[in-house]
Amino acid sequence: MKNCGDAFPCNTYGSAERGMTLRDYFAGQALTGLLACPLEIKTMLDKPDFAGEAYRYADAMLAEREKNDETK
């Protein structure tokens, strides 16, 4: 799966900084939601792979985004 490019590229003083990927940004947002939801945390206590789960959500969002781009 593609990372879908950079989320926050920065061009300062002539040097381009890549920043995080869109996948990383989506995963960070998903992780925030996972950790903010007590029910989700309780459900995941037996498998505390929060980062992995966040990236699975990010991958699902990227797949949906790609699917929607193909229909245009």
mmCIF file of the N, C-alpha and C atoms, coordinates in Angstrom:
data_MODEL
# 
_entry.id   MODEL 
# 
loop_
_atom_site.group_PDB 
_atom_site.id 
_atom_site.type_symbol 
_atom_site.label_atom_id 
_atom_site.label_alt_id 
_atom_site.label_comp_id 
_atom_site.label_asym_id 
_atom_site.label_entity_id 
_atom_site.label_seq_id 
_atom_site.pdbx_PDB_ins_code 
_atom_site.Cartn_x 
_atom_site.Cartn_y 
_atom_site.Cartn_z 
_atom_site.occupancy 
_atom_site.B_iso_or_equiv 
_atom_site.pdbx_formal_charge 
_atom_site.auth_seq_id 
_atom_site.auth_comp_id 
_atom_site.auth_asym_id 
_atom_site.auth_atom_id 
_atom_site.pdbx_PDB_model_num 
ATOM 1   N N  . MET A 1 1  ? 0.840   -1.180 0.000   1.00 0.00 ? 1  MET A N  1 
ATOM 2   C CA . MET A 1 1  ? 0.000   0.000  0.000   1.00 0.00 ? 1  MET A CA 1 
ATOM 3   C C  . MET A 1 1  ? 0.885   1.243  0.000   1.00 0.00 ? 1  MET A C  1 
ATOM 4   N N  . LYS A 1 2  ? 0.448   2.233  -0.720  1.00 0.00 ? 2  LYS A N  1 
ATOM 5   C CA . LYS A 1 2  ? 1.198   3.481  -0.785  1.00 0.00 ? 2  LYS A CA 1 
ATOM 6   C C  . LYS A 1 2  ? 1.013   4.282  0.502   1.00 0.00 ? 2  LYS A C  1 
ATOM 7   N N  . ASN A 1 3  ? 2.006   5.086  0.827   1.00 0.00 ? 3  ASN A N  1 
ATOM 8   C CA . ASN A 1 3  ? 1.889   5.995  1.961   1.00 0.00 ? 3  ASN A CA 1 
ATOM 9   C C  . ASN A 1 3  ? 1.144   7.261  1.571   1.00 0.00 ? 3  ASN A C  1 
ATOM 10  N N  . CYS A 1 4  ? 0.872   7.428  0.295   1.00 0.00 ? 4  CYS A N  1 
ATOM 11  C CA . CYS A 1 4  ? 0.123   8.564  -0.244  1.00 0.00 ? 4  CYS A CA 1 
ATOM 12  C C  . CYS A 1 4  ? 0.841   9.888  -0.055  1.00 0.00 ? 4  CYS A C  1 
ATOM 13  N N  . GLY A 1 5  ? 2.137   9.880  -0.113  1.00 0.00 ? 5  GLY A N  1 
ATOM 14  C CA . GLY A 1 5  ? 2.892   11.128 -0.084  1.00 0.00 ? 5  GLY A CA 1 
ATOM 15  C C  . GLY A 1 5  ? 3.042   11.710 1.304   1.00 0.00 ? 5  GLY A C  1 
ATOM 16  N N  . ASP A 1 6  ? 3.551   12.907 1.333   1.00 0.00 ? 6  ASP A N  1 
ATOM 17  C CA . ASP A 1 6  ? 3.839   13.581 2.589   1.00 0.00 ? 6  ASP A CA 1 
ATOM 18  C C  . ASP A 1 6  ? 2.642   14.376 3.079   1.00 0.00 ? 6  ASP A C  1 
ATOM 19  N N  . ALA A 1 7  ? 2.420   14.346 4.392   1.00 0.00 ? 7  ALA A N  1 
ATOM 20  C CA . ALA A 1 7  ? 1.297   15.077 4.967   1.00 0.00 ? 7  ALA A CA 1 
ATOM 21  C C  . ALA A 1 7  ? 1.657   16.541 5.188   1.00 0.00 ? 7  ALA A C  1 
ATOM 22  N N  . PHE A 1 8  ? 2.859   16.804 5.664   1.00 0.00 ? 8  PHE A N  1 
ATOM 23  C CA . PHE A 1 8  ? 3.263   18.167 5.979   1.00 0.00 ? 8  PHE A CA 1 
ATOM 24  C C  . PHE A 1 8  ? 4.664   18.475 5.465   1.00 0.00 ? 8  PHE A C  1 
ATOM 25  N N  . PRO A 1 9  ? 4.840   18.505 4.149   1.00 0.00 ? 9  PRO A N  1 
ATOM 26  C CA . PRO A 1 9  ? 6.175   18.842 3.635   1.00 0.00 ? 9  PRO A CA 1 
ATOM 27  C C  . PRO A 1 9  ? 6.494   20.295 3.974   1.00 0.00 ? 9  PRO A C  1 
ATOM 28  N N  . CYS A 1 10 ? 7.755   20.561 4.135   1.00 0.00 ? 10 CYS A N  1 
ATOM 29  C CA . CYS A 1 10 ? 8.173   21.905 4.518   1.00 0.00 ? 10 CYS A CA 1 
ATOM 30  C C  . CYS A 1 10 ? 9.333   22.327 3.621   1.00 0.00 ? 10 CYS A C  1 
ATOM 31  N N  . ASN A 1 11 ? 9.235   23.474 3.022   1.00 0.00 ? 11 ASN A N  1 
ATOM 32  C CA . ASN A 1 11 ? 10.295  23.984 2.172   1.00 0.00 ? 11 ASN A CA 1 
ATOM 33  C C  . ASN A 1 11 ? 10.822  25.274 2.784   1.00 0.00 ? 11 ASN A C  1 
ATOM 34  N N  . THR A 1 12 ? 11.945  25.153 3.485   1.00 0.00 ? 12 THR A N  1 
ATOM 35  C CA . THR A 1 12 ? 12.526  26.326 4.130   1.00 0.00 ? 12 THR A CA 1 
ATOM 36  C C  . THR A 1 12 ? 13.948  26.523 3.660   1.00 0.00 ? 12 THR A C  1 
ATOM 37  N N  . TYR A 1 13 ? 14.256  27.714 3.313   1.00 0.00 ? 13 TYR A N  1 
ATOM 38  C CA . TYR A 1 13 ? 15.614  28.084 2.903   1.00 0.00 ? 13 TYR A CA 1 
ATOM 39  C C  . TYR A 1 13 ? 16.164  27.184 1.804   1.00 0.00 ? 13 TYR A C  1 
ATOM 40  N N  . GLY A 1 14 ? 15.289  26.796 0.896   1.00 0.00 ? 14 GLY A N  1 
ATOM 41  C CA . GLY A 1 14 ? 15.720  26.040 -0.272  1.00 0.00 ? 14 GLY A CA 1 
ATOM 42  C C  . GLY A 1 14 ? 15.889  24.547 -0.080  1.00 0.00 ? 14 GLY A C  1 
ATOM 43  N N  . SER A 1 15 ? 15.709  24.052 1.135   1.00 0.00 ? 15 SER A N  1 
ATOM 44  C CA . SER A 1 15 ? 15.816  22.597 1.325   1.00 0.00 ? 15 SER A CA 1 
ATOM 45  C C  . SER A 1 15 ? 14.443  22.045 1.691   1.00 0.00 ? 15 SER A C  1 
ATOM 46  N N  . ALA A 1 16 ? 14.028  21.053 0.969   1.00 0.00 ? 16 ALA A N  1 
ATOM 47  C CA . ALA A 1 16 ? 12.705  20.468 1.186   1.00 0.00 ? 16 ALA A CA 1 
ATOM 48  C C  . ALA A 1 16 ? 12.784  19.379 2.254   1.00 0.00 ? 16 ALA A C  1 
ATOM 49  N N  . GLU A 1 17 ? 12.028  19.520 3.318   1.00 0.00 ? 17 GLU A N  1 
ATOM 50  C CA . GLU A 1 17 ? 11.911  18.506 4.362   1.00 0.00 ? 17 GLU A CA 1 
ATOM 51  C C  . GLU A 1 17 ? 10.657  17.699 4.053   1.00 0.00 ? 17 GLU A C  1 
ATOM 52  N N  . ARG A 1 18 ? 10.753  16.396 4.114   1.00 0.00 ? 18 ARG A N  1 
ATOM 53  C CA . ARG A 1 18 ? 9.632   15.563 3.714   1.00 0.00 ? 18 ARG A CA 1 
ATOM 54  C C  . ARG A 1 18 ? 8.494   15.565 4.721   1.00 0.00 ? 18 ARG A C  1 
ATOM 55  N N  . GLY A 1 19 ? 8.772   15.594 5.988   1.00 0.00 ? 19 GLY A N  1 
ATOM 56  C CA . GLY A 1 19 ? 7.700   15.514 6.970   1.00 0.00 ? 19 GLY A CA 1 
ATOM 57  C C  . GLY A 1 19 ? 7.167   14.101 7.088   1.00 0.00 ? 19 GLY A C  1 
ATOM 58  N N  . MET A 1 20 ? 6.064   13.946 7.789   1.00 0.00 ? 20 MET A N  1 
ATOM 59  C CA . MET A 1 20 ? 5.473   12.620 7.959   1.00 0.00 ? 20 MET A CA 1 
ATOM 60  C C  . MET A 1 20 ? 4.616   12.256 6.751   1.00 0.00 ? 20 MET A C  1 
ATOM 61  N N  . THR A 1 21 ? 4.388   10.964 6.591   1.00 0.00 ? 21 THR A N  1 
ATOM 62  C CA . THR A 1 21 ? 3.532   10.528 5.492   1.00 0.00 ? 21 THR A CA 1 
ATOM 63  C C  . THR A 1 21 ? 2.068   10.699 5.897   1.00 0.00 ? 21 THR A C  1 
ATOM 64  N N  . LEU A 1 22 ? 1.204   10.667 4.923   1.00 0.00 ? 22 LEU A N  1 
ATOM 65  C CA . LEU A 1 22 ? -0.222  10.749 5.200   1.00 0.00 ? 22 LEU A CA 1 
ATOM 66  C C  . LEU A 1 22 ? -0.656  9.541  6.030   1.00 0.00 ? 22 LEU A C  1 
ATOM 67  N N  . ARG A 1 23 ? -0.044  8.389  5.781   1.00 0.00 ? 23 ARG A N  1 
ATOM 68  C CA . ARG A 1 23 ? -0.343  7.188  6.570   1.00 0.00 ? 23 ARG A CA 1 
ATOM 69  C C  . ARG A 1 23 ? 0.008   7.417  8.040   1.00 0.00 ? 23 ARG A C  1 
ATOM 70  N N  . ASP A 1 24 ? 1.182   8.019  8.300   1.00 0.00 ? 24 ASP A N  1 
ATOM 71  C CA . ASP A 1 24 ? 1.576   8.323  9.673   1.00 0.00 ? 24 ASP A CA 1 
ATOM 72  C C  . ASP A 1 24 ? 0.589   9.286  10.327  1.00 0.00 ? 24 ASP A C  1 
ATOM 73  N N  . TYR A 1 25 ? 0.163   10.290 9.585   1.00 0.00 ? 25 TYR A N  1 
ATOM 74  C CA . TYR A 1 25 ? -0.781  11.267 10.118  1.00 0.00 ? 25 TYR A CA 1 
ATOM 75  C C  . TYR A 1 25 ? -2.110  10.590 10.466  1.00 0.00 ? 25 TYR A C  1 
ATOM 76  N N  . PHE A 1 26 ? -2.629  9.772  9.539   1.00 0.00 ? 26 PHE A N  1 
ATOM 77  C CA . PHE A 1 26 ? -3.875  9.063  9.814   1.00 0.00 ? 26 PHE A CA 1 
ATOM 78  C C  . PHE A 1 26 ? -3.725  8.146  11.030  1.00 0.00 ? 26 PHE A C  1 
ATOM 79  N N  . ALA A 1 27 ? -2.594  7.450  11.131  1.00 0.00 ? 27 ALA A N  1 
ATOM 80  C CA . ALA A 1 27 ? -2.370  6.553  12.266  1.00 0.00 ? 27 ALA A CA 1 
ATOM 81  C C  . ALA A 1 27 ? -2.330  7.338  13.571  1.00 0.00 ? 27 ALA A C  1 
ATOM 82  N N  . GLY A 1 28 ? -1.706  8.481  13.567  1.00 0.00 ? 28 GLY A N  1 
ATOM 83  C CA . GLY A 1 28 ? -1.663  9.319  14.764  1.00 0.00 ? 28 GLY A CA 1 
ATOM 84  C C  . GLY A 1 28 ? -3.047  9.768  15.192  1.00 0.00 ? 28 GLY A C  1 
ATOM 85  N N  . GLN A 1 29 ? -3.856  10.135 14.215  1.00 0.00 ? 29 GLN A N  1 
ATOM 86  C CA . GLN A 1 29 ? -5.225  10.543 14.523  1.00 0.00 ? 29 GLN A CA 1 
ATOM 87  C C  . GLN A 1 29 ? -6.030  9.355  15.058  1.00 0.00 ? 29 GLN A C  1 
ATOM 88  N N  . ALA A 1 30 ? -5.853  8.192  14.457  1.00 0.00 ? 30 ALA A N  1 
ATOM 89  C CA . ALA A 1 30 ? -6.563  6.995  14.918  1.00 0.00 ? 30 ALA A CA 1 
ATOM 90  C C  . ALA A 1 30 ? -6.115  6.624  16.329  1.00 0.00 ? 30 ALA A C  1 
ATOM 91  N N  . LEU A 1 31 ? -4.813  6.723  16.599  1.00 0.00 ? 31 LEU A N  1 
ATOM 92  C CA . LEU A 1 31 ? -4.290  6.394  17.924  1.00 0.00 ? 31 LEU A CA 1 
ATOM 93  C C  . LEU A 1 31 ? -4.883  7.319  18.980  1.00 0.00 ? 31 LEU A C  1 
ATOM 94  N N  . THR A 1 32 ? -5.006  8.595  18.656  1.00 0.00 ? 32 THR A N  1 
ATOM 95  C CA . THR A 1 32 ? -5.623  9.546  19.585  1.00 0.00 ? 32 THR A CA 1 
ATOM 96  C C  . THR A 1 32 ? -7.039  9.103  19.923  1.00 0.00 ? 32 THR A C  1 
ATOM 97  N N  . GLY A 1 33 ? -7.794  8.716  18.903  1.00 0.00 ? 33 GLY A N  1 
ATOM 98  C CA . GLY A 1 33 ? -9.152  8.251  19.137  1.00 0.00 ? 33 GLY A CA 1 
ATOM 99  C C  . GLY A 1 33 ? -9.202  6.969  19.945  1.00 0.00 ? 33 GLY A C  1 
ATOM 100 N N  . LEU A 1 34 ? -8.311  6.036  19.636  1.00 0.00 ? 34 LEU A N  1 
ATOM 101 C CA . LEU A 1 34 ? -8.289  4.766  20.370  1.00 0.00 ? 34 LEU A CA 1 
ATOM 102 C C  . LEU A 1 34 ? -8.000  4.988  21.846  1.00 0.00 ? 34 LEU A C  1 
ATOM 103 N N  . LEU A 1 35 ? -7.037  5.837  22.136  1.00 0.00 ? 35 LEU A N  1 
ATOM 104 C CA . LEU A 1 35 ? -6.646  6.061  23.521  1.00 0.00 ? 35 LEU A CA 1 
ATOM 105 C C  . LEU A 1 35 ? -7.647  6.927  24.283  1.00 0.00 ? 35 LEU A C  1 
ATOM 106 N N  . ALA A 1 36 ? -8.471  7.665  23.563  1.00 0.00 ? 36 ALA A N  1 
ATOM 107 C CA . ALA A 1 36 ? -9.462  8.529  24.200  1.00 0.00 ? 36 ALA A CA 1 
ATOM 108 C C  . ALA A 1 36 ? -10.761 7.798  24.510  1.00 0.00 ? 36 ALA A C  1 
ATOM 109 N N  . CYS A 1 37 ? -10.916 6.588  24.003  1.00 0.00 ? 37 CYS A N  1 
ATOM 110 C CA . CYS A 1 37 ? -12.180 5.861  24.156  1.00 0.00 ? 37 CYS A CA 1 
ATOM 111 C C  . CYS A 1 37 ? -12.012 4.752  25.191  1.00 0.00 ? 37 CYS A C  1 
ATOM 112 N N  . PRO A 1 38 ? -12.547 4.924  26.392  1.00 0.00 ? 38 PRO A N  1 
ATOM 113 C CA . PRO A 1 38 ? -12.382 3.899  27.432  1.00 0.00 ? 38 PRO A CA 1 
ATOM 114 C C  . PRO A 1 38 ? -12.887 2.520  27.005  1.00 0.00 ? 38 PRO A C  1 
ATOM 115 N N  . LEU A 1 39 ? -13.977 2.454  26.265  1.00 0.00 ? 39 LEU A N  1 
ATOM 116 C CA . LEU A 1 39 ? -14.500 1.166  25.819  1.00 0.00 ? 39 LEU A CA 1 
ATOM 117 C C  . LEU A 1 39 ? -13.512 0.478  24.888  1.00 0.00 ? 39 LEU A C  1 
ATOM 118 N N  . GLU A 1 40 ? -12.907 1.244  23.975  1.00 0.00 ? 40 GLU A N  1 
ATOM 119 C CA . GLU A 1 40 ? -11.932 0.675  23.043  1.00 0.00 ? 40 GLU A CA 1 
ATOM 120 C C  . GLU A 1 40 ? -10.709 0.161  23.804  1.00 0.00 ? 40 GLU A C  1 
ATOM 121 N N  . ILE A 1 41 ? -10.257 0.909  24.784  1.00 0.00 ? 41 ILE A N  1 
ATOM 122 C CA . ILE A 1 41 ? -9.097  0.485  25.576  1.00 0.00 ? 41 ILE A CA 1 
ATOM 123 C C  . ILE A 1 41 ? -9.433  -0.787 26.341  1.00 0.00 ? 41 ILE A C  1 
ATOM 124 N N  . LYS A 1 42 ? -10.620 -0.827 26.954  1.00 0.00 ? 42 LYS A N  1 
ATOM 125 C CA . LYS A 1 42 ? -11.031 -2.020 27.698  1.00 0.00 ? 42 LYS A CA 1 
ATOM 126 C C  . LYS A 1 42 ? -11.086 -3.234 26.787  1.00 0.00 ? 42 LYS A C  1 
ATOM 127 N N  . THR A 1 43 ? -11.593 -3.063 25.576  1.00 0.00 ? 43 THR A N  1 
ATOM 128 C CA . THR A 1 43 ? -11.686 -4.153 24.610  1.00 0.00 ? 43 THR A CA 1 
ATOM 129 C C  . THR A 1 43 ? -10.303 -4.636 24.190  1.00 0.00 ? 43 THR A C  1 
ATOM 130 N N  . MET A 1 44 ? -9.338  -3.714 24.128  1.00 0.00 ? 44 MET A N  1 
ATOM 131 C CA . MET A 1 44 ? -8.014  -4.040 23.605  1.00 0.00 ? 44 MET A CA 1 
ATOM 132 C C  . MET A 1 44 ? -7.002  -4.388 24.693  1.00 0.00 ? 44 MET A C  1 
ATOM 133 N N  . LEU A 1 45 ? -7.411  -4.458 25.950  1.00 0.00 ? 45 LEU A N  1 
ATOM 134 C CA . LEU A 1 45 ? -6.458  -4.717 27.021  1.00 0.00 ? 45 LEU A CA 1 
ATOM 135 C C  . LEU A 1 45 ? -5.710  -6.025 26.842  1.00 0.00 ? 45 LEU A C  1 
ATOM 136 N N  . ASP A 1 46 ? -6.364  -7.013 26.268  1.00 0.00 ? 46 ASP A N  1 
ATOM 137 C CA . ASP A 1 46 ? -5.717  -8.304 26.058  1.00 0.00 ? 46 ASP A CA 1 
ATOM 138 C C  . ASP A 1 46 ? -4.708  -8.259 24.917  1.00 0.00 ? 46 ASP A C  1 
ATOM 139 N N  . LYS A 1 47 ? -4.811  -7.275 24.052  1.00 0.00 ? 47 LYS A N  1 
ATOM 140 C CA . LYS A 1 47 ? -3.880  -7.137 22.926  1.00 0.00 ? 47 LYS A CA 1 
ATOM 141 C C  . LYS A 1 47 ? -3.466  -5.664 22.800  1.00 0.00 ? 47 LYS A C  1 
ATOM 142 N N  . PRO A 1 48 ? -2.566  -5.221 23.657  1.00 0.00 ? 48 PRO A N  1 
ATOM 143 C CA . PRO A 1 48 ? -2.225  -3.793 23.709  1.00 0.00 ? 48 PRO A CA 1 
ATOM 144 C C  . PRO A 1 48 ? -1.354  -3.324 22.545  1.00 0.00 ? 48 PRO A C  1 
ATOM 145 N N  . ASP A 1 49 ? -1.737  -3.689 21.354  1.00 0.00 ? 49 ASP A N  1 
ATOM 146 C CA . ASP A 1 49 ? -1.009  -3.288 20.156  1.00 0.00 ? 49 ASP A CA 1 
ATOM 147 C C  . ASP A 1 49 ? -1.674  -2.040 19.584  1.00 0.00 ? 49 ASP A C  1 
ATOM 148 N N  . PHE A 1 50 ? -1.684  -0.970 20.371  1.00 0.00 ? 50 PHE A N  1 
ATOM 149 C CA . PHE A 1 50 ? -2.377  0.242  19.956  1.00 0.00 ? 50 PHE A CA 1 
ATOM 150 C C  . PHE A 1 50 ? -1.786  0.835  18.685  1.00 0.00 ? 50 PHE A C  1 
ATOM 151 N N  . ALA A 1 51 ? -0.460  0.840  18.576  1.00 0.00 ? 51 ALA A N  1 
ATOM 152 C CA . ALA A 1 51 ? 0.178   1.403  17.386  1.00 0.00 ? 51 ALA A CA 1 
ATOM 153 C C  . ALA A 1 51 ? -0.177  0.585  16.148  1.00 0.00 ? 51 ALA A C  1 
ATOM 154 N N  . GLY A 1 52 ? -0.118  -0.731 16.265  1.00 0.00 ? 52 GLY A N  1 
ATOM 155 C CA . GLY A 1 52 ? -0.489  -1.591 15.137  1.00 0.00 ? 52 GLY A CA 1 
ATOM 156 C C  . GLY A 1 52 ? -1.935  -1.392 14.734  1.00 0.00 ? 52 GLY A C  1 
ATOM 157 N N  . GLU A 1 53 ? -2.801  -1.276 15.736  1.00 0.00 ? 53 GLU A N  1 
ATOM 158 C CA . GLU A 1 53 ? -4.222  -1.056 15.465  1.00 0.00 ? 53 GLU A CA 1 
ATOM 159 C C  . GLU A 1 53 ? -4.424  0.294  14.778  1.00 0.00 ? 53 GLU A C  1 
ATOM 160 N N  . ALA A 1 54 ? -3.690  1.306  15.228  1.00 0.00 ? 54 ALA A N  1 
ATOM 161 C CA . ALA A 1 54 ? -3.795  2.640  14.617  1.00 0.00 ? 54 ALA A CA 1 
ATOM 162 C C  . ALA A 1 54 ? -3.387  2.591  13.148  1.00 0.00 ? 54 ALA A C  1 
ATOM 163 N N  . TYR A 1 55 ? -2.322  1.855  12.841  1.00 0.00 ? 55 TYR A N  1 
ATOM 164 C CA . TYR A 1 55 ? -1.897  1.743  11.439  1.00 0.00 ? 55 TYR A CA 1 
ATOM 165 C C  . TYR A 1 55 ? -2.887  0.919  10.612  1.00 0.00 ? 55 TYR A C  1 
ATOM 166 N N  . ARG A 1 56 ? -3.563  -0.037 11.223  1.00 0.00 ? 56 ARG A N  1 
ATOM 167 C CA . ARG A 1 56 ? -4.606  -0.769 10.496  1.00 0.00 ? 56 ARG A CA 1 
ATOM 168 C C  . ARG A 1 56 ? -5.763  0.173  10.136  1.00 0.00 ? 56 ARG A C  1 
ATOM 169 N N  . TYR A 1 57 ? -6.125  1.052  11.053  1.00 0.00 ? 57 TYR A N  1 
ATOM 170 C CA . TYR A 1 57 ? -7.146  2.058  10.743  1.00 0.00 ? 57 TYR A CA 1 
ATOM 171 C C  . TYR A 1 57 ? -6.652  2.986  9.638   1.00 0.00 ? 57 TYR A C  1 
ATOM 172 N N  . ALA A 1 58 ? -5.384  3.399  9.730   1.00 0.00 ? 58 ALA A N  1 
ATOM 173 C CA . ALA A 1 58 ? -4.814  4.286  8.711   1.00 0.00 ? 58 ALA A CA 1 
ATOM 174 C C  . ALA A 1 58 ? -4.835  3.615  7.345   1.00 0.00 ? 58 ALA A C  1 
ATOM 175 N N  . ASP A 1 59 ? -4.458  2.340  7.297   1.00 0.00 ? 59 ASP A N  1 
ATOM 176 C CA . ASP A 1 59 ? -4.471  1.609  6.028   1.00 0.00 ? 59 ASP A CA 1 
ATOM 177 C C  . ASP A 1 59 ? -5.887  1.516  5.463   1.00 0.00 ? 59 ASP A C  1 
ATOM 178 N N  . ALA A 1 60 ? -6.869  1.313  6.345   1.00 0.00 ? 60 ALA A N  1 
ATOM 179 C CA . ALA A 1 60 ? -8.262  1.256  5.887   1.00 0.00 ? 60 ALA A CA 1 
ATOM 180 C C  . ALA A 1 60 ? -8.695  2.617  5.331   1.00 0.00 ? 60 ALA A C  1 
ATOM 181 N N  . MET A 1 61 ? -8.277  3.697  5.979   1.00 0.00 ? 61 MET A N  1 
ATOM 182 C CA . MET A 1 61 ? -8.634  5.035  5.483   1.00 0.00 ? 61 MET A CA 1 
ATOM 183 C C  . MET A 1 61 ? -7.973  5.304  4.138   1.00 0.00 ? 61 MET A C  1 
ATOM 184 N N  . LEU A 1 62 ? -6.717  4.895  3.984   1.00 0.00 ? 62 LEU A N  1 
ATOM 185 C CA . LEU A 1 62 ? -6.025  5.097  2.705   1.00 0.00 ? 62 LEU A CA 1 
ATOM 186 C C  . LEU A 1 62 ? -6.669  4.262  1.599   1.00 0.00 ? 62 LEU A C  1 
ATOM 187 N N  . ALA A 1 63 ? -7.074  3.034  1.923   1.00 0.00 ? 63 ALA A N  1 
ATOM 188 C CA . ALA A 1 63 ? -7.722  2.182  0.925   1.00 0.00 ? 63 ALA A CA 1 
ATOM 189 C C  . ALA A 1 63 ? -9.053  2.796  0.493   1.00 0.00 ? 63 ALA A C  1 
ATOM 190 N N  . GLU A 1 64 ? -9.805  3.314  1.446   1.00 0.00 ? 64 GLU A N  1 
ATOM 191 C CA . GLU A 1 64 ? -11.086 3.944  1.115   1.00 0.00 ? 64 GLU A CA 1 
ATOM 192 C C  . GLU A 1 64 ? -10.854 5.204  0.293   1.00 0.00 ? 64 GLU A C  1 
ATOM 193 N N  . ARG A 1 65 ? -9.840  5.952  0.645   1.00 0.00 ? 65 ARG A N  1 
ATOM 194 C CA . ARG A 1 65 ? -9.504  7.181  -0.091  1.00 0.00 ? 65 ARG A CA 1 
ATOM 195 C C  . ARG A 1 65 ? -9.135  6.850  -1.529  1.00 0.00 ? 65 ARG A C  1 
ATOM 196 N N  . GLU A 1 66 ? -8.329  5.793  -1.702  1.00 0.00 ? 66 GLU A N  1 
ATOM 197 C CA . GLU A 1 66 ? -7.910  5.360  -3.031  1.00 0.00 ? 66 GLU A CA 1 
ATOM 198 C C  . GLU A 1 66 ? -9.114  4.877  -3.850  1.00 0.00 ? 66 GLU A C  1 
ATOM 199 N N  . LYS A 1 67 ? -10.007 4.141  -3.206  1.00 0.00 ? 67 LYS A N  1 
ATOM 200 C CA . LYS A 1 67 ? -11.208 3.643  -3.878  1.00 0.00 ? 67 LYS A CA 1 
ATOM 201 C C  . LYS A 1 67 ? -12.064 4.811  -4.346  1.00 0.00 ? 67 LYS A C  1 
ATOM 202 N N  . ASN A 1 68 ? -12.207 5.827  -3.504  1.00 0.00 ? 68 ASN A N  1 
ATOM 203 C CA . ASN A 1 68 ? -12.999 7.004  -3.872  1.00 0.00 ? 68 ASN A CA 1 
ATOM 204 C C  . ASN A 1 68 ? -12.329 7.801  -4.983  1.00 0.00 ? 68 ASN A C  1 
ATOM 205 N N  . ASP A 1 69 ? -10.998 7.849  -4.991  1.00 0.00 ? 69 ASP A N  1 
ATOM 206 C CA . ASP A 1 69 ? -10.275 8.566  -6.064  1.00 0.00 ? 69 ASP A CA 1 
ATOM 207 C C  . ASP A 1 69 ? -10.482 7.880  -7.409  1.00 0.00 ? 69 ASP A C  1 
ATOM 208 N N  . GLU A 1 70 ? -10.613 6.544  -7.396  1.00 0.00 ? 70 GLU A N  1 
ATOM 209 C CA . GLU A 1 70 ? -10.770 5.785  -8.641  1.00 0.00 ? 70 GLU A CA 1 
ATOM 210 C C  . GLU A 1 70 ? -12.147 6.005  -9.258  1.00 0.00 ? 70 GLU A C  1 
ATOM 211 N N  . THR A 1 71 ? -13.134 6.391  -8.459  1.00 0.00 ? 71 THR A N  1 
ATOM 212 C CA . THR A 1 71 ? -14.480 6.572  -8.984  1.00 0.00 ? 71 THR A CA 1 
ATOM 213 C C  . THR A 1 71 ? -14.692 7.938  -9.603  1.00 0.00 ? 71 THR A C  1 
ATOM 214 N N  . LYS A 1 72 ? -13.723 8.817  -9.479  1.00 0.00 ? 72 LYS A N  1 
ATOM 215 C CA . LYS A 1 72 ? -13.867 10.177 -10.034 1.00 0.00 ? 72 LYS A CA 1 
ATOM 216 C C  . LYS A 1 72 ? -13.382 10.245 -11.445 1.00 0.00 ? 72 LYS A C  1 
# 
